[in-house]
Amino acid sequence: MSETQVCTRCVMDTTDPDITFDDHGVCDHCLTYDSRILPLWSKLLGDTNALQHIVSSIKSTTTDNDFDCLIGLSGGIDSSYLVHIAHDSGLRPLLFHVDAGWNSDIAVNNIERLVDKLGLDLYTEVINWEEMRDLQLSFFKSGVPHIDAPQDHAFFATMYKFAKKYNVKHILTGANYSTECIRNPLQWMYYQSDLVQLLDIHRVHGTIPLTSFPTTSIFNHKIIMPYFKNIKVYSPLNYISYDKSQAAAFLESEYGWRPYPQKHFESRFTRFYEGYWLPKRFGYDTRKVQLSSLILTGQLTRSAALKILSTPSLSDDDARIEIKYIASKLRISQEQLLSYLDLPMKTYKDYRSQYWIYNLGAKFLQLIGLEAGGKR
């Protein structure tokens, strides 16, 4: 086996099977950031009135509802800080949460604290657990890395369904370049919104019909919603100087918000998936993506990132706790859960998908300057 090559600028390495390096050992993730993402992001930050223009536009086009925009709140740092920014800007957001059965106690507490202190309304959609469980097990049995897709798919599908049903024209998301300028490689995490892939994996490995599980598609959220339903999606954190550690400190002091050991750990399943399953079965460590983003945006040194990566996301004791919890929740034995580690390794290419549409769409949006993207 060849030795792992690590980027000389960030901490991405050859566990990304498609990574390339220039003559100085700098990876294509960094080069993409320099050539595509940073110029667009700098332009957004340079327009000091851009965020206020968005706020004014939302207010001017919403007069009949008790709220003027929709924010999906997970309890994580990005969505939590977004709620604060929206409220502080004078918007009247309706907070939206999808309970797919995997909420951590900290996430529930963080959501409650924000809602209570700001006096905002919260709508929670609870996903049918029997269907969620069957779909989650289908992804385990499929052998693919992206077993977290059902949870993410449910969130986006329900959010768009809600916006359409209640005629909400403005959605704010916590997506941002500051902490997410490097994307997870496609081999690690395939597109969660690919309905064709989700249904094909369930067709092969599922045991019960998905009669109520919420679904969406790239056609729905890229064509129908923005162009036929006139639903606009904004990422306000891209228009402000957003620093992760400063935002966390503010949320703690202002709302009693509690931090997580790692990004996305507000979900018990994602904690298990990113902290144990991906590294153990595939050798993929999503911290490399998260830490590299912070390196490129000046929030972390490379040496500090390498030190963090020198220890696993979850200790052996924590891993045992998560394995027991996930198995119990899915109503299978721990032995059965761990047996999935030994299944043949598959990728998104082993099942039906709409990858060609995503690929073509991304290239088109980048060509016309509507998306900086990031390598996927």
C-alpha positions in Angstrom: 0.0 0.0 0.0 1.4 3.4 -1.0 2.2 5.9 1.7 -0.5 8.5 2.4 0.3 12.0 1.0 -0.9 15.0 3.0 -1.4 18.4 1.5 1.4 20.8 2.6 -1.1 23.6 3.2 -4.2 22.0 4.7 -4.7 18.4 6.1 -6.6 16.8 3.2 -4.8 13.6 2.0 -5.0 10.7 -0.3 -7.9 9.1 1.6 -9.7 11.3 -0.9 -9.3 9.0 -3.9 -9.6 11.8 -6.4 -7.2 14.3 -4.7 -4.4 15.8 -6.8 -1.4 17.9 -5.8 0.6 20.6 -7.5 4.5 20.7 -7.6 4.5 22.2 -4.1 2.4 19.5 -2.6 -0.7 21.8 -2.4 -4.0 19.9 -3.0 -6.7 20.8 -5.5 -9.1 21.5 -2.6 -6.9 24.5 -1.7 -6.4 25.5 -5.3 -10.2 25.5 -5.8 -10.6 27.6 -2.8 -8.1 30.2 -4.1 -9.4 30.3 -7.7 -13.2 30.0 -7.2 -14.5 30.3 -3.7 -12.3 33.1 -2.2 -13.0 35.6 -5.0 -16.8 35.1 -4.7 -16.7 35.1 -0.9 -14.6 38.3 -0.8 -17.1 40.0 -3.1 -19.9 39.1 -0.8 -18.0 40.3 2.3 -17.0 43.5 0.4 -20.6 44.6 -0.1 -21.4 45.9 3.4 -25.0 46.5 2.5 -25.6 43.1 0.9 -27.1 41.4 4.0 -29.3 44.4 4.7 -30.6 44.3 1.1 -31.6 40.7 1.6 -33.3 41.5 4.8 -35.2 44.4 3.3 -36.2 42.3 0.3 -37.6 39.6 2.6 -39.5 42.1 4.7 -41.0 43.9 1.6 -42.3 40.8 0.0 -43.8 39.3 3.2 -46.7 41.1 4.8 -49.5 38.6 5.5 -47.8 36.0 7.6 -46.7 36.1 11.2 -43.3 35.1 10.0 -41.3 36.2 6.9 -38.7 33.4 6.5 -38.0 29.8 7.4 -34.9 28.5 9.2 -34.0 24.9 9.7 -32.6 24.6 13.2 -30.6 21.5 14.2 -29.1 23.0 17.4 -25.7 23.0 15.8 -23.5 26.1 15.8 -24.2 27.3 12.2 -28.0 27.1 12.4 -28.1 28.5 15.9 -25.9 31.5 15.1 -28.0 32.1 12.0 -31.2 32.3 14.1 -29.5 35.0 16.2 -28.4 37.0 13.2 -31.8 36.8 11.6 -33.6 37.9 14.7 -31.0 40.6 15.3 -31.6 41.9 11.8 -35.3 42.4 12.4 -36.6 39.3 10.6 -39.4 37.2 11.9 -38.3 33.6 11.3 -40.3 30.5 11.8 -37.9 27.9 13.2 -38.2 24.5 11.7 -36.8 21.2 13.1 -37.0 17.7 11.7 -36.9 14.9 14.3 -35.6 11.8 12.5 -35.1 10.0 15.8 -31.5 10.8 16.4 -31.5 14.1 18.4 -28.9 14.3 21.1 -29.9 15.8 24.5 -27.5 18.7 24.0 -29.2 19.5 20.6 -32.7 19.5 22.2 -31.5 21.7 25.0 -29.8 24.2 22.6 -32.9 24.5 20.5 -35.1 25.1 23.5 -32.8 27.8 24.9 -32.8 29.7 21.6 -36.5 29.4 21.1 -37.4 30.4 24.7 -35.1 33.4 24.9 -36.0 34.9 21.5 -39.7 34.1 21.8 -39.8 32.5 18.3 -42.2 29.8 17.0 -40.8 26.3 16.4 -42.4 23.7 14.2 -41.1 20.2 14.6 -41.8 17.5 12.0 -41.4 13.9 13.4 -40.5 11.3 10.9 -42.2 8.0 10.9 -39.7 5.9 12.9 -40.5 2.5 11.4 -39.8 3.8 7.9 -36.8 5.7 9.0 -35.4 2.6 10.8 -36.0 0.4 7.7 -34.3 3.0 5.4 -31.4 3.4 7.8 -30.8 -0.3 7.9 -31.1 -0.5 4.1 -28.1 1.9 3.9 -26.1 -0.2 6.3 -26.8 -3.3 4.2 -26.0 -1.5 1.0 -22.3 -1.2 1.8 -22.0 2.4 0.8 -20.2 5.0 2.9 -23.0 7.6 2.9 -25.3 5.9 5.5 -26.3 9.3 6.9 -28.2 10.2 3.7 -31.7 9.2 5.0 -31.5 11.7 7.9 -30.3 14.6 5.6 -32.8 13.7 2.9 -35.7 13.8 5.3 -34.6 17.2 6.6 -34.4 18.9 3.2 -37.6 17.2 1.8 -39.6 18.2 4.8 -38.4 21.7 4.8 -39.3 22.3 1.1 -42.6 20.5 1.6 -43.4 22.8 4.5 -42.3 26.0 2.5 -44.5 24.9 -0.4 -47.6 24.0 1.8 -47.5 27.3 3.7 -46.4 29.5 0.9 -43.1 30.5 2.6 -41.0 32.3 -0.1 -37.7 32.7 1.8 -35.5 30.1 3.4 -32.3 30.9 5.3 -29.6 28.2 5.7 -26.5 28.0 7.8 -24.4 26.9 4.9 -21.2 29.0 4.8 -17.8 29.3 3.2 -16.1 30.2 6.6 -16.3 26.6 8.0 -17.4 24.7 4.9 -15.2 26.0 2.0 -13.9 22.4 1.5 -16.5 19.8 0.8 -16.5 16.2 1.7 -15.2 14.2 -1.3 -18.0 12.5 -3.4 -16.7 9.1 -2.5 -17.1 9.8 1.2 -20.5 11.5 1.1 -22.7 11.3 -2.0 -25.5 13.8 -2.6 -28.2 13.2 0.0 -30.9 14.6 -2.2 -30.6 12.0 -4.9 -34.0 10.4 -4.7 -33.2 7.8 -7.3 -30.3 6.5 -5.3 -32.2 6.5 -2.0 -35.1 4.6 -3.5 -32.9 2.1 -5.3 -31.0 1.3 -2.1 -34.3 0.8 -0.3 -35.7 -1.3 -3.2 -32.8 -3.7 -2.8 -32.4 -3.8 0.9 -35.6 -2.5 2.5 -38.4 -4.6 4.0 -41.4 -2.2 4.3 -42.9 0.3 2.0 -42.0 4.0 2.4 -45.5 5.4 2.5 -44.9 8.6 4.5 -41.2 9.1 4.4 -40.6 12.6 3.0 -38.8 12.8 -0.3 -37.4 15.4 -2.6 -35.4 15.5 -5.8 -32.8 17.7 -7.5 -35.5 18.6 -10.0 -37.7 19.8 -7.2 -35.3 21.9 -5.3 -33.3 23.2 -8.2 -36.1 23.9 -10.7 -39.6 23.7 -9.2 -39.0 25.5 -6.0 -36.9 28.5 -7.2 -38.4 29.0 -10.6 -42.0 27.9 -10.4 -42.8 28.4 -6.7 -40.4 31.4 -6.4 -38.9 30.2 -3.2 -35.5 31.8 -2.6 -32.7 30.3 -0.4 -30.2 32.6 1.3 -27.0 31.9 3.2 -26.6 35.0 5.4 -23.4 33.8 7.2 -21.5 34.3 3.9 -22.2 38.1 4.2 -20.7 38.6 7.6 -17.4 38.0 9.3 -18.3 34.6 10.7 -15.7 33.0 13.0 -16.6 29.6 14.5 -15.0 30.0 17.9 -16.3 33.5 18.4 -19.8 32.5 17.4 -19.7 29.5 19.8 -18.5 31.8 22.7 -21.2 34.3 22.0 -23.9 31.6 21.9 -22.7 30.2 25.2 -22.7 33.5 27.0 -25.9 34.9 25.4 -28.1 31.8 25.3 -26.5 29.1 27.5 -25.9 27.2 24.3 -23.6 24.1 24.7 -20.9 23.2 22.2 -20.3 19.8 20.6 -17.0 17.9 20.5 -17.2 18.0 16.7 -19.2 19.6 13.9 -22.5 17.7 13.2 -22.4 15.8 16.5 -25.8 17.3 17.4 -27.2 14.0 15.9 -26.4 10.8 17.8 -26.4 8.9 14.5 -24.0 11.4 12.8 -21.7 11.2 15.9 -21.5 7.4 15.4 -21.3 7.7 11.7 -18.6 10.3 11.4 -16.8 9.5 14.6 -16.6 5.8 14.3 -18.2 4.2 11.2 -16.5 6.1 8.4 -13.0 5.9 9.9 -13.3 2.3 11.0 -14.8 0.9 7.8 -13.4 3.2 5.1 -10.6 5.2 6.6 -12.4 8.4 6.0 -12.1 11.1 8.7 -14.4 14.0 8.1 -12.4 16.1 10.5 -9.9 16.6 7.7 -12.5 18.4 5.7 -13.7 20.5 8.6 -10.2 21.4 9.9 -8.9 22.2 6.5 -11.7 24.7 5.9 -10.7 26.4 9.2 -7.1 26.4 8.1 -7.9 28.1 4.8 -10.0 30.7 6.4 -7.4 31.5 9.1 -9.2 30.1 12.1 -6.8 27.3 12.8 -3.2 26.5 12.2 -2.1 23.4 10.3 -0.1 22.2 13.2 -3.1 22.5 15.6 -5.2 20.5 13.1 -2.6 17.7 12.8 -2.5 17.5 16.6 -6.3 17.1 16.7 -6.1 14.4 14.0 -3.5 12.5 16.0 -6.3 11.2 18.3 -9.6 9.5 17.2 -12.9 11.4 17.2 -14.3 9.0 19.7 -12.4 7.2 22.4 -12.9 3.4 22.8 -15.3 4.0 25.7 -17.3 6.6 23.7 -17.4 4.3 20.7 -18.8 1.4 22.8 -21.5 3.7 24.1 -22.5 4.8 20.6 -22.5 1.3 19.2 -24.8 0.1 22.0 -27.1 3.1 21.5 -27.4 2.8 17.7 -28.0 -1.0 17.9 -30.6 -0.6 20.5 -32.4 2.2 18.6 -32.4 0.1 15.4 -33.6 -2.9 17.4 -30.7 -5.1 16.3 -27.9 -6.7 18.3 -24.5 -5.0 18.6 -23.0 -8.1 16.8 -25.3 -7.6 13.9 -24.5 -3.9 13.7 -20.8 -4.6 13.7 -21.2 -7.3 11.1 -22.0 -4.6 8.6 -18.4 -3.5 8.9 -17.3 -6.6 7.0 -19.7 -6.3 4.1 -18.2 -5.7 0.6 -17.4 -2.0 0.2 -19.7 -0.2 -2.3 -20.0 3.3 -3.6 -22.8 5.4 -5.0 -21.7 4.0 -8.4 -23.1 0.6 -7.4 -26.7 1.8 -7.3 -28.9 3.8 -9.6 -28.3 7.5 -9.3 -28.8 10.9 -11.0 -25.1 11.8 -10.6 -24.9 13.0 -14.2 -27.6 15.7 -13.5 -25.7 16.9 -10.4 -22.5 17.0 -12.3 -23.9 18.9 -15.3 -25.9 21.3 -13.1 -22.8 22.2 -10.9 -20.7 22.9 -14.0 -23.5 25.1 -15.5 -24.0 27.1 -12.2 -20.2 27.6 -11.9 -20.0 28.7 -15.5 -22.6 31.4 -15.1 -21.2 32.5 -11.7 -24.1 31.5 -9.5 -22.1 28.9 -7.5 -18.4 28.9 -6.4 -18.8 25.3 -5.4 -15.9 23.3 -4.1 -14.4 20.1 -5.4 -16.7 17.1 -5.3 
